[in-house]
Amino acid sequence: MTFPRMASFKTHAAFTRHLNNLQLTLPCAELVENGPESPLAQTIHVHDLKIGNRFCILPMEGWDGTADGKPSELTRRRWQNFGRSGAKLIWGGEAVAVRHDGRANPNQMVINVENLPEIGSLRAELVATHEAEFSTAADLVIGLQLTHAGRFAKPDSHDRMQPRTAQRNSILDTRCGITDDSALFSDDEIATLIEDFITAAVLAEQAGFQFVDIKHCHGYLGHELLSGVDRPGKFGGSFENRTRFLREIVAGIRSRTSSLEIGVRVSIFDFLPFTQGPDGVGIAEENGDPRLIFGGDSTGVGIDLHEPKKFFSLLQSLGIELVCTTAGSPYYNPHIQRPAFFPPSDGYKPPEDPLVGVSRQIQATAELKRLHPNLTLVGSGYSYFQEWLPHVSQEVIQRGWVDSIGLGRMVLSYPELPADVLAGRTMARKKVCRTFSDCTTSARKGMVSGCYPLDPFYKERGTVGGSDN
């Protein structure tokens, strides 16, 4: 199964013809506007926050912190790149664990009292870089994503999983080495974790962050709780119970902070775990249970937005306006979460043209935006568009399908993309992310965060991660 590469579409007509052949309803502007009147240059107001344009840096999982969870010089380099990107919304730039056992890798940052000065200086350096490049940071909004990796935790070794789960899942339990109930969080342990999230948010406000994201995506603990229909006790079963974790964290943050905003990044739909078929192409696991999928339908490979709609209504009722949409998990169905032409080393060949996966996310986000117009939605998956990213982004913003364009892996190879697009400069083709998935493969092998194919810094630096941090 082969698909044309994005780089092969040299003209607008060629690209849109391919979209039509795939029967995808994806708008794509022929010309990208620049200057202050561009749709991508318009400001967003979220309560008292002013966001200066429609580009957002998405939170990525860092693999270049120190053993005790502080930022390294490599982390600082990445964050300075976020500052010079020109994006006015920084959705954490980083997933930061609220405590040691919640780290997804042993070089992920951890927020605590000991680490706070260096995490605060990381933010300050980003702001200073942005001010030096763009004269002002008054319209720059920076948050911090707070997380516990749950069943995908690897706090002490790149090679050893130490999972903590919300409920049993036969397929994922097998993949994570779970054989009994000892990995399950008890209700009391979740109550303690809620306090850890609240404490982390208080520290984030002290460090100068304007909002925190309570992570509910990609198979990590918050996301797994949303699908915990088989979990007994007060954090499982009913929708009310499955959202208690979020509601109690929000209440605690509101009671102990002064002006901190709250955001949520959520996988708005999910599929069954996928595995390699006989030809290497991804296929859904046959014995998976579709009941355990938040936002999935009874087939396990389709979307049902009934509960995500309820979740968005809940967010609105809680006064949460910042929402970042994504899908699935990089661990068990990456083709719906982060469509790529080249799969990561532990993945599978894409079972569909990756544009289908990008469109699936954009359409689902657009439907949720239509039903919740007062929420500010940041979309994901746009890096796959490559040279056509600005063209599609302008149109979905113009049509009100989403409020902000989230960029993740693209800013590892091409951090200046937002600034170049807004200024009307020709995109630097040699920096454009080609979805080689090396940023994922390198992390799986314990290497530090970065774009090895396209960023000369990482090519020249070497390959071993963590040891010199």
C-alpha angles and dihedrals in degrees: 000000000000133000132192116263118245090236088063092069101087098167137043089240092055093049096046090045089057091049089052091049088054089047091235120157097217118143117221124183116224092213126033115221121221136189129053094315095057114116087232091056096056120116127241125211119208109180102298095346123101116203111197101213144358100267122101132186107224123223112260129189108256121219097181106073125112125270090260093050103261125133116264127210087267090055089050091051091054093048092048087054089053088053094052093045094089093232111136098204118062107189093201094295081222142049106234121194117232090216140004100266090054095064115119089206135011092253097052116118119255123203115222138127093275094051098039099093092055094043088050091050089051089059092044091053090052090052092047091050091049092049091050091053101038105022095237141047095185090109095040115109120195126188136174125230112226117203150166112202094215113185091006096056118138102167099156108029138021088224102046125070117210100187127193113186141194094214142348119277115178097212098042092040089058092049092049096044095248113153104162144015095277092098092056119109112234119222090254091052091051089050088055091048090052088058089050091055091049092049090048090052091051089052091047090056090049089053091055102257113149096211143006127219117222097211116231103163149084099036095297121135100279090049094046091052089058089062096039096122092142096046114110123218133039096317098054145050109035124055089246091056094043090056095044091095091061096040094052092047091051092049091050094048092049091051095049105036132062110212106353114139121215127221133179128211107201138178097235092197138009140194133210116281112278129217137183115283123212090279094045093256116130118260130178117259107259098218098047121128113235090197089073094061122098109217094005130121130232092273093061092228101069140066131259111176096188095108096035087056089053089048092052090049088052091051090052092049089052091054092249110145103164111082127166117198126212135143144233123339137292088224102058111011108016094160091073095040103043110008111211138174091219116044123223117260093262094043137078139248111280112268091208139024101286089232087070090059093048091049091049090058094044093049094047090049091049091053092051090047090051090055095041106035094163093062119090106230126198114198130213138204097056097123090079090069090068109176090009094054095099092046095054093038093055092052098047089049091047091051094048094242091131136359103220136023113232119213123192122151091018092069091053090065100024112022094165094059096107092049092048093049094047091048093049094243120152110261115253101244094196090061098047113116110247094191094248087156091224089130086063098037092049090052092050087056094050096256122143123267117275148091106280098181098050110021109077090202092069095039090058097039101064135240113272115102131206099009096095098036 
